[in-house]
Amino acid sequence: MISFNITLIVVIAILTALSFYKGKSTLFSLIVSFYPAAILYASFPYKAKFILFKDSGEHIFYSHAIIFGIFFILSFLIARRIVHSSGTRSGIVGFLDALFLSASVVILTLALCFHILPYRDIYNLGAQFQNFFSSSLGYFVSVFIPMVVVYGMTGRRY
């Protein structure tokens, strides 16, 4: 469990640095791409025919991850053309933007693994975290918070 928590912190740190120094458009695109990819994956009627590995539950998970990845890449390429928030802010505000976007990407990845793909035990989270991410409230929070973060950072108020 401790090594997984360290891994999450390292991933968030790397994504934060990337977003802070290179701009937030890539992470915006990743977050925005998640939603149509999840809908496409959930509604794809031929998932069973495209299972590449059938040896164990973990192999089935990776087959589903590949299918989701294809939909995600297609959604990302489209979202990348749409998202125009590539500007970077400097200082503590820019760092906080990068940190919130990075945490959002990680939260969406957890939501993907706990609710969309058919394998829940890929992470060694503590029971409290695992119960939260497995619950319907955890799923709602996991997909709602990144939308709020992206909306808040675009600077457009409707």
CORGI-V11934 format. One record per pair of residues at least 24 apart in sequence whose ideal C-beta (glycine too) atoms are under 10 Angstrom apart, sorted by the first residue. I is the first residue (numbers start at 0). J is the second residue. Records with the same first field share a line. If there is no record, write none. Layout:
I=J ; J
//
This chain:
0=122 ; 123 ; 124 ; 125 ; 126 ; 128 ; 129
1=123 ; 125
2=123
3=121 ; 122 ; 123 ; 124 ; 125 ; 128
4=122 ; 123 ; 124 ; 125 ; 128
6=105 ; 122 ; 123
7=102 ; 105 ; 108 ; 109 ; 122 ; 124
8=105
10=101 ; 102 ; 104 ; 105 ; 108
11=97 ; 98 ; 100 ; 101 ; 102 ; 103 ; 104 ; 105 ; 106
12=98 ; 101
13=101
14=97 ; 98 ; 100 ; 101 ; 102 ; 103 ; 104 ; 105
15=94 ; 95 ; 96 ; 97 ; 98 ; 99 ; 100 ; 101 ; 102
16=94 ; 97 ; 98 ; 101
17=97 ; 100 ; 101
18=87 ; 93 ; 94 ; 96 ; 97 ; 98 ; 99 ; 100 ; 101 ; 104
19=87 ; 88 ; 89 ; 93 ; 94 ; 95 ; 96 ; 97 ; 98 ; 100 ; 101
20=87 ; 93 ; 97
21=85 ; 87 ; 97
22=84 ; 85 ; 86 ; 87 ; 88 ; 93 ; 97
23=82 ; 84 ; 85 ; 86 ; 87 ; 88 ; 93 ; 96 ; 97 ; 99 ; 100 ; 101 ; 149 ; 152 ; 153
24=78 ; 79 ; 82 ; 83 ; 84 ; 85 ; 86 ; 87
25=75 ; 79 ; 82 ; 85 ; 100 ; 104
26=82 ; 84 ; 96 ; 97 ; 99 ; 100 ; 101 ; 103 ; 104 ; 145 ; 148 ; 149 ; 152
27=78 ; 79 ; 81 ; 82 ; 83 ; 84 ; 85 ; 100 ; 103 ; 104 ; 145 ; 148 ; 149 ; 152 ; 153
28=74 ; 75 ; 76 ; 77 ; 78 ; 79 ; 80 ; 81 ; 82 ; 84 ; 85 ; 149
29=71 ; 74 ; 75 ; 78 ; 79 ; 82 ; 100 ; 101 ; 103 ; 104 ; 107 ; 108 ; 145
30=78 ; 82 ; 100 ; 103 ; 104 ; 106 ; 107 ; 142 ; 145 ; 146 ; 148 ; 149
31=74 ; 75 ; 77 ; 78 ; 79 ; 81 ; 82 ; 145 ; 146 ; 149
32=70 ; 71 ; 72 ; 73 ; 74 ; 75 ; 76 ; 77 ; 78 ; 79 ; 81 ; 82 ; 107
33=67 ; 71 ; 74 ; 75 ; 78 ; 103 ; 104 ; 107 ; 108 ; 110 ; 111 ; 115 ; 142 ; 145 ; 146
34=74 ; 78 ; 107 ; 142 ; 145 ; 146
35=70 ; 71 ; 73 ; 74 ; 75 ; 77 ; 78
36=67 ; 68 ; 69 ; 70 ; 71 ; 72 ; 73 ; 74 ; 75 ; 78 ; 111 ; 115
37=67 ; 70 ; 71 ; 74 ; 107 ; 110 ; 111 ; 114 ; 115 ; 116 ; 142
38=70 ; 74 ; 115
39=66 ; 67 ; 69 ; 70 ; 71 ; 73 ; 74
40=64 ; 66 ; 67 ; 68 ; 69 ; 70 ; 71 ; 74 ; 111 ; 115 ; 116
41=67 ; 70 ; 114 ; 115
42=70
43=67 ; 69 ; 70
46=117
55=118
56=117 ; 118 ; 119 ; 120 ; 121
57=118 ; 120 ; 121
58=118
59=116 ; 117 ; 118
60=112 ; 116 ; 117 ; 118 ; 119 ; 120 ; 121
61=116 ; 118 ; 121
62=116 ; 117
63=111 ; 115 ; 116 ; 117 ; 118
64=111 ; 112 ; 115 ; 116 ; 117 ; 118 ; 121
66=116
67=111 ; 115 ; 116
71=111
82=149 ; 153
83=153
84=149 ; 152 ; 153 ; 154 ; 155
86=154
88=152
95=152
96=148 ; 151 ; 152
97=152
99=144 ; 145 ; 147 ; 148 ; 149 ; 151 ; 152
100=145 ; 148 ; 149 ; 152
102=144 ; 145 ; 148
103=141 ; 142 ; 144 ; 145 ; 146 ; 147 ; 148 ; 149 ; 152
104=145 ; 148
105=141 ; 145
106=132 ; 137 ; 140 ; 141 ; 142 ; 143 ; 144 ; 145 ; 148
107=141 ; 142 ; 144 ; 145 ; 146
108=141
109=137 ; 138 ; 141
110=137 ; 138 ; 139 ; 140 ; 141 ; 142 ; 143 ; 144 ; 145
111=141 ; 142
113=137 ; 138 ; 141
114=138 ; 139 ; 141 ; 142
115=142
//
